[in-house]
């Protein structure tokens, strides 16, 4: 699958929803892309590339998906890489002991949590989400990974909203964005 194939899928299957979830926000609805088997498969394989080296070998121990659309993408990426999946959830949604980080979103404030036993010290982690906007969610998740003594190898996203400068918040973390807007 080439990047032009991914571009065609994105152009055909990601729709803009104005003023959602609040006035002034242009929401990128990925549900048509998820409903198309070929497009979803190609997207998962493209995102999984961020967890592989040049030879195609998996170089991560876990894949983390951030609530909520990150779950949809990260779980099949973890399967494609042959590694475990770890959910990072909103506060109060995980049943066991957690690490927590509060942060600012582009239009709200939130707290993310991860189970304290989800990662082992030294684990190499791929973060997967749908959109990189201001970088708050990614930065908060990087902190959670650090609390566990693990290392973020890369962040892979469907879309980067470059006008919100989220890449600047990532520090040296490599970023794979399948589309930059």
N, C-alpha and C positions, 0 to 999 in steps of 0.2 A: 504494500500500500504506500502510495507516495503522498507528499504533502499536498499536491494538487487534488488528489482524491479526497483527502480530509477537507480541503477548502470547499470542494463541491458539496460534500455532505453538510458542512456547516452552513453554506449559503442557502441550501434547500431546506434544511431541517431545524435551524435555530431561529425562532421568531422573536421579534421585539414586542414587548408589552409596555406601552407608555403608562406612567403614573402608578406603577405597582412596585413595591407595596405601599408607596405613598407618593403624593404629587411631586413631580420633578425627577423621579427615578425612572430610567428606561431599563426594564427587567429583561434579561435574556432567558427565554423559555427553552430549555433543552429537552423537554419531554418528547417532542416529535423525533429527535435524534435518538433518544433512548428506545423508542418504540420500533425503530428500524434496525433489524438484526445486523445487516451488513455495516451500516453506519456505526452502530454501537460497538460491534466487534473491532472495526478499524480504529475507533477512538480509544478503546481499551488497549489495543496493541501499541498505538502511538504513545499513550501515556506510560505504558510499561517500559518503553525504551529508556526512560529516565532512571530506571533501576537496573540497567544492564551496562556492561562495558562494551568496548568496540568489537569484541569477539562474540557478543550476545550472551555472555555469562551473567547470571544474576549477581549483583554486588550489594544487595540489601538483605537484611534479616526480617524486616517487617515493613508493612505498608500501613500508614495512618490515613484515615479519612476523617475530615472535619464535618461536623453536623451542618447541614443535613444532606445536601446534595453530594458532598464529598463521599458519603457512605456508598452511594449508588455507584460511583466511579471507582473508588479505592478497593472495594471488595473484589470485583473481577480483575483488577490490576494485580492484586495479591495472588489470586489464583493463577494468572498468566505467568507470574514470576516464581510461583511455587513456594511462597512464603506466607506467614500469618498476617491477618488483618487486625488492626487495633482502632476502635472508634474513639474519637475525641468528642465529648458530648457537652451540651449545655449543663449548667449547674443543677445538681439534684437528680440527674437521670441515670447515674451509674450506681449499682447497689453495694459496692464494696469501698474500701478506703481509696481516696483519690488525691492527686495533686490538682491544684486549681490556679488559674491565672485569670484576672480581670483585665479587660482592654476596651478600647473604643472601636466601634464599627464606623462605616461611612455615614450611617444615619441612626445609631443607637449605641448603647453600652452593653457588654455581655461578659459572662464568665464561662470559661471552658474548663472541663475536667477530664482527667485520664486516670484509669486505675493505676495504683502504685506498683502493681505486679505485672502490668501489661508489657513492659520492656525490661530487659536485663542490661546491666552496665556493659557498655561496649557494643550493644546492638547498633547496626547501621540501618537508618530509617529513610524511607521515601514518603514524603507528604503528598497527598493527592486531594485536590479540591476542584470545584467547577470554575471559580473565578478568583483571580487575584485583583483586588480593588485597592484599598488603602494599605493592605498588608497586615492589618491588625490581627486577623485570625491566624495567618501564617506565623507571625511573630510570637503570638501567644502559644501556639502549638510548639514552636521551636523551644520555648522556655519549658514547657511540660516535658519534652524529650530530654532536655538538659537536666531537669530535676531527677530523671531516672538514670542518669549517667550514660545515656545513649547519644548518638550523633546523627544529625540530619544530613543525609547525603545529597538530597535534591528535593525540589518542589516541582510537581507536575500539575498543570492546570489546563482546562479547556481554553479559557480566555484570560488575557491580561488586559485590564483597563488602564492603559499606560498614562492617561491623563490624570489618574489618581496617585501615581508615583509609588505604588506598593512595592515595586522592585527595590527601591531605595531602603526599605525597612528590613529587607532580607539579609543584609550584610553580604557575606561571601557565599551564601547558599546558591548553588546552581539552580537556575529556573528553566524549565521547559514549558513554554506556553504554545499550545497548538494554534492559537490565533491571538494577535495583539491588536487591540482597538485603540 
